Amino acid sequence: MTNKTFAIITDIHANALSLQAAIDIINQRQDVDQVICLGDCFTLGPQPKEVMELLSGLENCIFIRGNHDRYIVEHLWDHERPSLEGMDPDDPLCQAIVANNKWSYEQIGEAGVDFIHKMHIAHRELVGDVLLEFTHAWYERDDQPPTMPEGLNWRNHVRRINSGIKQFIFIHGHTHIPRHESKEDITILCQGSIGLPFDEDQRGAVAFLTIDGSDFDWSLKRYDYDVSQTIQSLQDRQPPFYRNLTNTLKYATIRNDI
């Protein structure tokens, strides 16, 4: 196959309203060959169970595991001094996020754990002369995306195996901030976040990547949904860390100053 179109969703963070809007946008197109979900599906939001139901209904979707998905299957909250992403385990913010992971697990139950266990660590695909690598952050780790020097080293390694590749594209999530960075024949892309943007833009983000021979087109669709309903759901359900999440949704940037 030399032509293919991917629809990409990532970092849903238990925001079912935004996810449904993204799915509606994807379904409006007739040219999508493959849906890719780059992880962080069920934590840090009000609707873990509803998100699982929506994702379970997706056809032709490859699911990549995010770091927050991993925390659930590892039962992070049962660790002696649980920490994540380098945070101090004695920091109340860290403790609240860990508690949120436990609450999210309680919402999705063992069915959710089974769902996560079936996710991939990464997905690599060659379309025409273009090699694609889909991960949550990086194939060697799930909580820090590659720098461009790391991406160039990755390209050099892959090229030794397949010298006919003309374009290398690395697509990640995790940061919640759009990225479009190119150097030589490698491009690193991130669409931002479906459910919890950090770029001061409340709108959700779904991406479409079309490969045509040696060329590619990256189309980022920002869309409106009723953020106030998601905020209201947070306030109604009051999961751990919900006040911080309310402000993060409201301002579309990390707000831990409460």
N, C-alpha and C positions, 0 to 999 in steps of 0.2 A: 504493500500500500504506500502510495506517495502523497496522498492527500487525506487529512483527517482534522476534524474539529472537536476540541475538548471544551466542556463547560466545567469550571472549577469553583468549588465552594470551600471555605475554610474558616476555622475559628468561629463556630456557631455559638458556642458558650451558652447553651440552653435558652436561646432566644428563638422560640418557635415561630413567632410572628414574622420576624425578618427572614427566617429560613423559608417559610411558606411563600413569601414574596419573591425570593430568589428562585425557588422551584417554578413558580408561575412564569417568570421571565425566561427560564430555560425551556419550558414547555411551549412557549410561543414561537421558538425557533424550530425550523425543520431540518437544520443541517448539523445538529449535534450528534456525533458518533459515540462519544464516551463522556460520562460524568466522572469527575475525580473529586473526592472529599479529602482534604488535607488535615483533618483532625481537630482536636480540642472541641468536642461536640457537646458534652453534658454538664460541665461545671461552670461556675461563675455566672449563673443566670437563673431565672425563675422556673423554667419549664423543661427539666431534663427528660421526663417521661414523654412529653409531647414531641420533643425533638427526636427521640428514639423511634417513635411511631412514624414520623415523617420520613426519617432516613430508611427505616425498614421497608417503606413502600417505594423507594427509588429503584428504578430498573437500570441495569447497565452502569452501575456505579462501582468504582474501585475506592475502597476506604483505606486511608493512611492513618496510622495511630499518632496522636499528638502526645505531648508530655502530660497533659492533664488526664487524658485517657489512660495513660500508663499509671498515673497515681491511683486511679480507681482500682485497676486490676492488682496493683501491689499493696493495696490497703495502706496507703501512706500514713494514715492516722494511727495505725497500730505500731509504727516504728517507735523506738525508745525516745528519740528526740527528732521528730519529723521536721524536715526542712525541704525547701524547693527553690530552685534557681538561685542558689547561693545565699538565701536569706538566713538571718540569725534565727535559730529555732526558738529563742526566747522572745523574739519580736512579736508583739500582739498581732501585727498584721499577718505575719507568717502563720501564726496559730489560727487566725480567723479563716485564712485561705485553706488551710488543712481541714478545718472543721467544715468548710463549704464542700470540699471534696467528699467527705464522709456523708454529708447530707445528700449530695447528688447521687452517691452510690445507693443510699437508702431509697431514693426515688426510682432508680432504674432497676435495682435488684440484680439477681443472678442472670436474668435475661440480658440485661445491659452488659454485664461482665462477659457473657458469651459473645455478644455482639463485638465487643472490643477485642477479644481474643482472636477473632477472625480477621481483624484489620491487618494490613501490611505495614512493614517498617518503611518501605519506599517502593516506588514503581518506576522501572526504566523501560523505555520503548523507543525503537528506531522507526521513524516515519520518513520515507524517502532518504534524503541525505542528512536528516536532522535527528540528533539524539536528544531525547527528553528524559529528565530526571525529576520525578515528583516526590517530595518529602514534606514532612511537617516543618522541619528546620534544616537538618543536614543528615545524611545517611549514617554518619558516625555518632550523632547525638541528636536529641529531640528538643533541646532548649536553647539553641543558639544557631542561627543560620550561617551559611558560609560567608566569609569575606571574599572579595574579588581575588586576592592571591590564593586563597584556598580553592576557589572555583577554577582558577587557571591550573593549579596542580592536579585537580580532579580531571580536567580536560586532558592534560598531558598523559595521565594514566590511562584513560579510556581510549585515547588515540592510539596508544601502543597496541591495543587489542583490535581496534578497527580503524585502519588508516583512511577509509573512504568517507568518513563523516565530514561534512562541510559546515554544519552549525551545531553548537551545543547550547541547550537551553535547560536551565535549572529553575524549577518552580517550587517555592516554599510558602509556608504560612507563618504562624507563630508571632510575628512582630506586630500585627494589627495595623501596619502602616504600609501603603503602597510602595513598591520598589520596581524600578526599571533601570538596570545598570548593565552596560555592555562594554566589552573590551575585546579587541581582535574578533575572534569567531565564537565568543561565549556571551550569553545574555542570562542574567539572573533576574527573576521576576517574582513579585509578590503582589497580590491584589488588595491586601488589607484584611478586613474581617467582615463576615456576615453579621455577627451579632454584637460585637463590642469594639467598635473602631477607636483607635488612639490618635487619629490625625485631625482632630477638631472638626470633623465632618460627621454628623449623626447618621448619615445615610449608610445603608448596607452596601456591600460590594460583591458582585459576581463577575467572574472573568471568562472570556472565551479566547481560546488559543487555536488558531487555524494554521496548519502546516500545508504548504503547497510546494512540493518538490524540495528545493533548497531554501525557500523563503518561508517566512512566518508572519502572522498578524496577531497582535495582542490587543484585545479589546476589553476595556474595563468599564463595566456598567455600574454606576452608582444609582441607587434607587431609594425612594422614600417609602417609609412604612410608618405606622403609628407608634413612635417610640414611647409616647405617654402610656400606651397600654402595657408595654413591657415593664415600664417603671411601676405602674400600678400593680402589676402581678408580683413584682419584687416586694412591694410594700405589703401586699396582702399575704404572701407566703412567708416573708421574712426569713429567708435562709441566712446562715452565717455570712457575714461580710456584706449584707444587702445594702447598708447605707453607703458604703464606698462604691458599690456597683451602681447604685442609683445615680450618684454624682458623675461617675465615669460615663454612663449612658447619656446623661443630661449634657455634659460638656464634651463628650467624645475625646477624652484624654484621661490618663490615669489621675484619679483624685483620691488621695489617701490623707488629705489634710482635714479630716473631721475627727 
